[in-house]
Amino acid sequence: MPFLTITFPEIDPVAISIGPLAIRWYALAYICGIVFGWIYARALIRSERLWGGPAPIAPVQLDDFILWVTLGIIIGGRTGYVLFYNPAFFIQNPAAILKLWEGGMSFHGGFLGCVAAVMLFALKNNISILSLGDITTAVAPIGIFLGRLANFIKGELWGRTADASVPWAIVFPDGGPLPRHPSQLYEAGLEGLLLFAVLAVMVRMGALKRPGLILGSFIAIYALARIASEFFREPDPQLGFLWGGLTMGMLLSVPMIIAGGILIMMAWRRGTPQHIEKSIQGRP
């Protein structure tokens, strides 16, 4: 047992309470992630320097897209959890699928929901699917970071048991008597802060001028960060470890590495669109 453990902080699961209205930290994380992401995305769109000319997406189009991506995250996240993590339970209790307040969202399902929202909105509005995907994924780590913090506050998705070499191990209320890795914070750092920093640097270096580059980089880097985090995260009890000690999170991330790599290679081979090259060359 570790020589030092940290007591899990007693945090009220309700972040804001106004009369009968109660907003929990998890819901607040979603709200703030979408709002902060929208603000950052508008700033990226308005900077012609980052695109080498006018952005292929208008601010008003981004405003309309927010509703689409929000629905994609919620519907996709819930559907992914039902199909990937606990199908047997929901087959027996179909009404529970709609009880979102009881928890149960899948990142991989939410990501697929976002992909669907991006493609449908881009086709409907005749804008670049890849560029809209770049903007969406450039801001996505903000929501991931806040979501993982909410997981920690809620005391869910805790890590595996830790030994004496982990003095910051925590005894979670529902995680048994043994101290565990705060894997939610590991994921917040890797999938949130680190991924955001890498993509922000790429954006500043002109990655948005190559449609699909940010999108592919997000997919691949997130998948690698998720696989690394899964080595410290306790698998979902209804699934446990799969083949060879793998987890569902690891398996779902492998196709993302492949897809991300393909998008990155295509973006580099495609190069900078001609209208952007001409815009850059025409400047003094």
QUIVENBEL-V736317 format. One record per pair of residues at least 24 apart in sequence whose ideal C-beta (glycine too) atoms are under 6 Angstrom apart, sorted by the first residue. I is the first residue (numbers start at 1). GAP is how many residues later the second one is. If there is no record, write none. Layout:
BEGIN
i;gap
I;GAP
I;GAP
END
This chain:
BEGIN
i;gap
2;162
2;164
2;167
2;177
3;161
4;163
5;164
5;166
5;174
6;162
6;164
8;162
8;164
8;165
11;142
25;125
25;128
26;124
29;117
29;118
29;121
32;114
33;109
33;110
33;113
34;36
36;106
37;102
37;105
37;106
38;28
40;99
41;94
41;98
50;158
51;157
52;157
52;224
52;227
52;228
53;223
53;226
56;71
56;72
56;75
57;70
61;64
65;56
68;49
68;53
69;45
69;48
72;41
72;42
72;44
72;45
73;37
73;40
75;38
76;33
76;34
76;36
76;37
77;28
77;29
77;32
77;33
79;30
80;26
80;28
80;29
81;24
81;25
85;151
86;152
108;144
128;83
130;81
130;82
131;80
133;82
134;74
134;80
134;81
137;77
137;78
137;81
138;61
138;65
138;76
141;51
141;54
141;55
144;47
144;48
145;43
145;47
148;36
148;39
148;40
149;39
151;33
152;32
152;33
157;27
158;76
159;24
159;73
159;74
159;75
160;72
160;74
181;51
183;49
183;50
186;43
186;46
187;42
190;35
190;39
191;31
191;34
195;26
209;63
209;67
210;57
212;51
212;55
213;54
215;48
216;44
216;47
216;48
219;37
219;40
219;41
220;37
220;40
220;41
223;30
223;33
223;34
226;27
227;26
END
